[in-house]
Amino acid sequence: MKKEERIIVTQDQVESFFSSYYSNWRLHQILTNEKLLNEKYSFYSSIIENSKQFDDTTGDSTIAQEITNGLLFETISYCIQYIEDLFALIKAGENKDLFIKNIITYDAGKINNFIKQKLSIEELCKCFHFPYFNEELEDKETEALYRESINRLNDWIIEFKEFYNQHQFFYTQYKHGLTVALRPFSKYTDEQVQKSKEGQMNPYLAAFDNLSLEKLKDKKDRLNGMVFMPNFTKNIQRNLVELMNEDNLIRYVFPPQDTNIEKIKNIAFKIRDSINIIGNNIIEETKNENDAKVVKMQMPASKIGKVINFTFTYSPDE
């Protein structure tokens, strides 16, 4: 394939991909779960009889605890996947000619490693196909918007990475084998159920882990300063060392205390905007690669759902 034809084919395929891509889907899932959490007692009333715990007469305790915790775990899962979506797009965009190949079929492990890499401001702009200038722009107002929007995107990326690093383990435990404690302690009492109905009971998330503490020095998401072993019986106590050496001692791991639906939703809106921005910028960059061109590149605005448009003029030799 000749270079000129490759450019046209790349543009056609990139535009086709993003015209069919729905950047709001993960956000939609998160907003759906928020609605389910807010209306859980009315929504599940007609089906809870078939899915309640065996020791729960009315099903309200199951809704208050197991279903509530499960929905929040699922919401975390959606957010982790959303972050992976964004970074998969960034990684695929490194080679626009092979964008379709690399976004449709990719190594998830490589995306995981990519998320954990540190990016300079200049590298971040390159990832989002946005021109970076060390020198100040002539127009002072444009210069201020330019730096402000880049810094905003950088803050977002740092926030995404922090959430990913803090919650990836919980996503994995929920997704693979459902090794999460949806009822971490005992059945909710009538008083606790009533508090839940009044919005006074926060979800209590706990995932199972088994690795010896010695193996968790660099795994902050699995060892956050607390060690909790449920049902710590005398039999377990007598065999504690052997169980730990076998990686066979059950314990709970808890996510950060500020993990809640509002935090997840806030991050999700920013991810959605970031995906829309990189989509726009890749499409703009693939237009008329060989010609002088005017491109309209985007960066996030201060208001969620809005962008700042910047116009740049390129010559073929730049």
RONU-755848 format. One line per field, with one value per residue (C-alpha): residue in three letters; x, y, z. Coordinates in Angstrom, 3 decimals. Last residue first. Layout:
res ALA|...
x X|...
y Y|...
z Z|...
//
This chain:
res GLU|ASP|PRO|SER|TYR|THR|PHE|THR|PHE|ASN|ILE|VAL|LYS|GLY|ILE|LYS|SER|ALA|PRO|MET|GLN|MET|LYS|VAL|VAL|LYS|ALA|ASP|ASN|GLU|ASN|LYS|THR|GLU|GLU|ILE|ILE|ASN|ASN|GLY|ILE|ILE|ASN|ILE|SER|ASP|ARG|ILE|LYS|PHE|ALA|ILE|ASN|LYS|ILE|LYS|GLU|ILE|ASN|THR|ASP|GLN|PRO|PRO|PHE|VAL|TYR|ARG|ILE|LEU|ASN|ASP|GLU|ASN|MET|LEU|GLU|VAL|LEU|ASN|ARG|GLN|ILE|ASN|LYS|THR|PHE|ASN|PRO|MET|PHE|VAL|MET|GLY|ASN|LEU|ARG|ASP|LYS|LYS|ASP|LYS|LEU|LYS|GLU|LEU|SER|LEU|ASN|ASP|PHE|ALA|ALA|LEU|TYR|PRO|ASN|MET|GLN|GLY|GLU|LYS|SER|LYS|GLN|VAL|GLN|GLU|ASP|THR|TYR|LYS|SER|PHE|PRO|ARG|LEU|ALA|VAL|THR|LEU|GLY|HIS|LYS|TYR|GLN|THR|TYR|PHE|PHE|GLN|HIS|GLN|ASN|TYR|PHE|GLU|LYS|PHE|GLU|ILE|ILE|TRP|ASP|ASN|LEU|ARG|ASN|ILE|SER|GLU|ARG|TYR|LEU|ALA|GLU|THR|GLU|LYS|ASP|GLU|LEU|GLU|GLU|ASN|PHE|TYR|PRO|PHE|HIS|PHE|CYS|LYS|CYS|LEU|GLU|GLU|ILE|SER|LEU|LYS|GLN|LYS|ILE|PHE|ASN|ASN|ILE|LYS|GLY|ALA|ASP|TYR|THR|ILE|ILE|ASN|LYS|ILE|PHE|LEU|ASP|LYS|ASN|GLU|GLY|ALA|LYS|ILE|LEU|ALA|PHE|LEU|ASP|GLU|ILE|TYR|GLN|ILE|CYS|TYR|SER|ILE|THR|GLU|PHE|LEU|LEU|GLY|ASN|THR|ILE|GLU|GLN|ALA|ILE|THR|SER|ASP|GLY|THR|THR|ASP|ASP|PHE|GLN|LYS|SER|ASN|GLU|ILE|ILE|SER|SER|TYR|PHE|SER|TYR|LYS|GLU|ASN|LEU|LEU|LYS|GLU|ASN|THR|LEU|ILE|GLN|HIS|LEU|ARG|TRP|ASN|SER|TYR|TYR|SER|SER|PHE|PHE|SER|GLU|VAL|GLN|ASP|GLN|THR|VAL|ILE|ILE|ARG|GLU|GLU|LYS|LYS|MET
x 6.520|7.493|3.904|2.787|0.562|-1.974|-3.380|-6.857|-7.637|-11.062|-11.780|-14.115|-17.365|-18.990|-17.583|-17.029|-13.402|-12.734|-10.948|-8.572|-9.450|-7.727|-9.136|-6.782|-5.766|-3.797|-0.857|-1.026|0.462|-1.571|-4.850|-6.974|-5.444|-4.658|-8.243|-9.538|-6.935|-7.798|-11.531|-11.179|-8.674|-11.146|-14.150|-12.186|-11.093|-14.681|-15.904|-13.029|-13.955|-17.601|-16.469|-14.246|-17.174|-19.380|-16.822|-16.489|-20.249|-20.812|-18.467|-14.834|-13.847|-12.863|-10.218|-10.891|-10.930|-9.042|-10.372|-8.477|-8.338|-5.076|-3.886|-0.817|0.898|3.284|0.311|-1.543|1.542|2.011|-1.648|-2.117|-3.048|-4.910|-7.002|-8.160|-8.845|-11.130|-10.464|-13.885|-12.854|-9.176|-8.585|-5.185|-5.147|-2.445|-3.554|-2.368|-4.029|-4.296|-0.870|0.820|4.523|5.010|2.397|4.447|5.402|1.714|1.141|-1.359|-4.931|-7.277|-11.038|-12.630|-14.529|-16.938|-19.208|-21.994|-23.059|-26.013|-27.924|-29.913|-33.283|-33.839|-30.374|-31.206|-34.288|-32.179|-29.743|-32.585|-34.067|-30.647|-28.296|-27.048|-23.517|-20.041|-18.712|-22.018|-20.970|-17.544|-15.663|-14.119|-16.594|-14.497|-12.845|-14.681|-15.195|-11.693|-10.150|-12.117|-11.173|-7.500|-7.705|-9.132|-6.266|-4.094|-7.028|-8.199|-4.696|-4.296|-7.571|-6.711|-3.262|-4.928|-7.408|-4.668|-2.821|-5.999|-6.402|-2.751|-3.252|-6.400|-4.698|-1.629|-3.658|-6.271|-3.540|-1.683|-4.917|-5.534|-1.929|-1.873|1.734|2.007|4.671|7.607|7.626|4.980|2.941|0.688|-2.168|-2.300|-3.652|-0.650|1.640|0.087|0.752|4.368|4.865|3.289|5.501|3.976|4.556|3.815|1.166|-1.472|1.015|1.588|-2.149|-2.371|0.432|-1.372|-4.552|-2.714|-4.554|-6.944|-9.520|-7.507|-4.188|-5.449|-7.658|-4.896|-2.291|-1.712|-2.369|0.586|0.646|-3.145|-3.490|-1.867|-4.139|-7.230|-6.208|-5.592|-9.135|-10.793|-8.669|-9.979|-13.534|-12.866|-11.775|-14.912|-17.199|-15.582|-16.019|-19.706|-19.901|-18.422|-21.004|-23.822|-22.594|-22.394|-25.982|-27.164|-25.481|-26.299|-29.554|-31.106|-30.302|-31.644|-34.855|-35.438|-38.493|-37.530|-33.742|-32.072|-31.949|-30.494|-32.711|-32.616|-36.041|-38.042|-36.007|-37.734|-40.743|-39.229|-35.981|-36.901|-38.822|-36.104|-33.252|-34.385|-31.257|-28.923|-30.618|-30.342|-26.634|-26.272|-27.817|-25.502|-22.510|-23.769|-24.420|-20.904|-19.579|-21.615|-20.954|-18.067|-20.274|-18.069|-19.764|-18.628|-15.318|-14.462|-15.588|-13.580|-10.482|-11.102|-11.520|-8.559|-6.303|-7.376|-6.641|-3.183|-2.367|-3.305|-0.797|1.898|1.421|0.000
y 20.490|19.929|19.478|22.758|22.876|25.420|25.043|25.862|25.264|24.201|24.161|21.360|21.013|17.991|18.807|22.540|23.663|22.874|19.789|20.022|19.887|20.177|21.943|21.353|23.656|21.906|22.042|18.786|15.322|14.173|15.412|14.462|11.904|14.525|15.747|12.217|11.580|14.862|14.244|10.749|11.956|14.581|12.264|9.747|12.453|13.701|10.194|9.731|12.988|11.928|8.568|10.186|12.155|9.059|7.020|9.704|10.061|6.295|5.799|5.003|7.564|4.878|3.469|-0.169|-2.918|-6.216|-9.144|-12.245|-15.946|-17.716|-20.110|-18.423|-21.641|-19.751|-17.888|-21.122|-22.588|-19.507|-19.362|-23.013|-22.562|-19.339|-21.030|-23.694|-21.035|-19.244|-15.975|-15.794|-12.972|-11.979|-8.246|-6.692|-2.914|-0.583|-0.594|-4.020|-5.279|-1.940|-1.011|-3.907|-3.104|-4.872|-7.533|-10.707|-10.617|-10.280|-13.820|-13.924|-15.025|-12.183|-11.791|-8.477|-6.214|-3.368|-1.903|0.100|3.139|2.865|6.091|6.347|5.996|2.580|1.581|2.759|0.540|-2.403|-1.746|-1.740|-4.934|-6.548|-7.041|-10.588|-11.107|-10.029|-9.466|-10.089|-9.284|-10.654|-10.597|-13.548|-13.399|-15.964|-13.460|-10.157|-9.208|-10.207|-8.484|-5.274|-5.253|-5.662|-2.840|-0.453|1.621|1.507|2.383|5.208|6.670|6.305|8.077|10.942|11.396|11.457|14.067|16.299|16.092|17.028|20.083|21.020|20.937|23.054|25.676|25.911|26.536|28.739|31.031|31.121|31.880|34.866|36.038|35.891|35.378|31.803|31.129|28.900|25.249|24.387|21.176|20.194|17.824|14.266|13.110|10.875|13.633|16.045|13.560|13.147|16.919|17.065|14.203|10.760|8.167|4.568|2.684|2.908|1.482|-1.582|-2.316|-1.663|-4.160|-6.729|-6.254|-7.305|-5.812|-6.726|-4.099|-1.026|-2.210|-3.439|-0.400|2.049|0.450|3.510|5.740|4.358|5.816|6.014|2.397|3.245|6.236|4.253|1.413|4.034|5.326|1.911|0.785|3.736|2.784|-0.833|0.375|2.525|-0.355|-2.591|0.044|0.149|-3.632|-3.511|-0.844|-2.993|-6.014|-4.069|-2.907|-6.350|-8.120|-5.556|-3.636|-5.734|-8.957|-7.467|-6.458|-9.970|-10.457|-13.637|-13.458|-16.662|-18.287|-15.140|-13.423|-14.288|-15.590|-13.584|-10.512|-10.299|-8.003|-5.933|-5.339|-1.962|-0.633|-1.420|-0.547|2.931|4.949|2.016|1.175|4.813|4.856|1.552|3.076|6.096|3.730|1.758|4.968|6.158|2.861|3.446|7.158|6.825|5.091|4.143|3.775|7.144|6.635|3.484|4.750|7.951|5.923|3.584|6.317|8.325|5.268|4.327|7.853|7.940|4.436|5.481|8.319|6.074|3.361|0.000
z 10.408|6.756|5.527|7.140|10.179|11.409|14.912|16.216|19.886|21.118|24.855|25.882|27.816|29.449|32.874|33.297|33.681|30.025|28.783|25.797|22.115|18.752|15.723|12.819|9.993|7.323|5.006|3.147|3.523|6.526|5.027|8.028|10.398|13.027|13.235|13.774|16.477|18.200|18.212|19.624|22.209|23.381|23.471|25.526|27.969|28.344|29.171|31.617|33.352|33.691|35.092|37.728|39.156|39.062|40.999|43.678|43.989|44.134|47.045|47.799|50.440|52.937|50.620|49.632|52.289|52.321|54.323|55.409|54.675|55.441|52.728|51.314|52.476|54.753|56.211|56.953|58.617|60.777|61.867|62.769|66.425|65.642|62.963|65.422|68.042|65.619|63.796|62.144|59.855|59.593|59.368|58.663|58.335|57.017|53.416|52.342|49.163|47.301|48.648|46.887|47.323|50.665|49.896|49.755|53.436|54.304|53.057|50.221|50.951|50.080|50.212|49.307|51.682|50.997|53.633|51.994|54.044|56.384|57.159|53.929|55.659|54.116|55.313|58.828|58.719|57.592|60.446|62.983|61.555|62.003|59.085|58.614|59.894|58.847|55.349|53.577|49.997|50.850|47.572|45.785|42.897|40.992|38.686|38.179|41.825|42.914|39.875|40.384|44.064|43.147|40.592|43.176|44.586|41.460|39.189|41.432|41.537|37.779|37.069|39.459|37.870|34.451|35.655|37.078|33.740|31.886|34.104|33.599|29.838|30.142|32.309|30.089|26.908|28.574|29.947|26.617|24.760|27.030|26.693|22.892|21.819|23.036|25.644|24.766|25.750|23.188|23.182|20.289|21.196|19.941|23.336|24.017|22.733|25.215|28.007|26.915|27.134|30.579|31.712|32.002|34.714|33.791|35.775|33.048|30.558|32.714|32.789|29.055|28.489|30.619|28.602|25.418|22.443|19.655|18.646|19.602|18.140|14.782|14.243|15.180|12.919|10.709|13.729|15.642|19.155|18.947|20.021|23.355|23.977|22.998|25.332|28.023|27.745|27.680|30.650|32.646|31.709|32.723|36.170|36.371|35.405|38.018|40.719|39.777|40.040|43.516|44.379|43.047|44.977|48.230|47.863|46.783|49.695|52.395|52.315|49.567|51.414|54.638|52.871|51.542|53.744|55.615|55.297|56.492|53.034|51.444|48.895|45.184|44.165|46.703|45.701|42.321|42.828|45.646|43.748|42.267|45.273|47.805|45.443|44.388|45.226|44.656|41.362|40.240|41.063|39.230|36.119|36.390|36.461|33.471|31.516|32.316|30.940|27.762|27.293|24.820|22.264|19.306|15.914|14.517|16.319|14.401|11.002|11.395|12.249|9.327|6.708|8.007|8.024|4.508|3.253|4.840|3.628|0.077|0.147|1.611|-1.010|0.000
//
